[in-house]
Amino acid sequence: MPRNDFIDLRSDTQSHPTDAMRQAMATAEVGDEQKGDDPTVNALCARVAELTGKEAAMFLPSGTMCNQVAILVHCQPGDEIIAAEVSHIIRSEGAGASALAGTQVLGIPSHQGVFSGADVDAAARKPKRNAPRSRLVEIEQTVNYSGGNCWPVEAIKDVGEAAHRNGLKLHMDGARLLNAVMATGTSAVDFCRPCDTAWIDLSKGLGCPIGGVLAGDAEFIEDAWRWKHRLGGAMRQAGIIAAAGLHALDHHVERLADDHANAKHMATRLADISGVSLDPPDVETNLVFFDISGTGRDAAELEQELSTHGVGIGASGPGRMRAVTHLDVDRAQVDAAMDILAGLLAGD
């Protein structure tokens, strides 16, 4: 269980399984996942396939593995992936696209991680023997490093059409897809329809201890299984952790709206602190980025000081910090964290 005296806003990955989720895990029916014999894993995969509007799905240990398996299936060594310059596959996956798949990622300019079909047309390379082959377009829902903003469904359609007319596949990193669903009222099926492949994370806003589920057509998932084995992602009695995902899909999706409301409340508190500015200024979901440069403080030092006062907020640059709301942080704790932050910045 989370520490009662520590307000952890470093990430929604810091959430812990609820007692009800633990009970679901303890009583899960299990089998050999690698052989396709775990009924709970199979039920979770079927559920996510339906949720995303795809033919099939596959349970994996992490969201990063979901991205990397998709890249390995879609691409050959020497291929190029088109993605926003702030994308997770560029900034936070250990250069896995190059290390594992032998591909390179072309980071293109975007507006808060969102780009257009015209941008894809401009970035897609014409066939040339001494150039990499454009093969995949990747988008991220929501966009982490741009503040948790949502890709509009029309923008995804535009990018999907451009990708396909250029002979490319479209992959969605859906780490916080369900946050976008709750924030916009657009269904996951509609968000995923233009995409060839997509996945959802279980260990962020949904509060599960582990896992992501990758979805696509049946042929893609069959090919993905080979890479799942090669990377060591095949499991045995994985129904114990898959049960957490099923419980979360039943009980933790609609409550994401509470996280969004708490994040917006936090933003109003931050706006009242002298020298602090929101970056970006609008909070759409559960991620709040803010700049403390105007206070003269260093973000890494303030992160450490906050920790000693029982608050976890991460530094994401010399003057930029990120706070993330989730199911283990309520409104009162948000206010308590903001009181501590304001006091430290005021020198109290």
Buried (B, 14 or more C-beta within 10 A) or exposed (E): EEEEEBBBBBBBBBBBBBEEBBEBBEEBEBBBBBEEBBBBBBBBBEBBBEBBBBEBBBBBBBBBBBBBBBBBBBBEEEBBBBBBBBBBBBEEBEEBBBEBBBBBBBBBEBEBBBBBBEBBEEBBBEEEEEEBBBBBBBBBBBBBBBBBBBBBBEBBBBBBBBBBEBEBBBBBBBBBBBBBBBBBEBBBEBBBBBBBBBBBBBBBBBBBBBBBBBBBEEEBBEBBBEBBEEBEBBBBBBBBBBBBBBBBBEBBBEBBBBBBBBBBBBBEBBEEBEEBBBBBEEBBBBBBBBBBBEBEBBBBEBBEBBBEEBBBBBBBEEBBBBBBBBBBBEEEBBBBBBEBBBEBBEEE
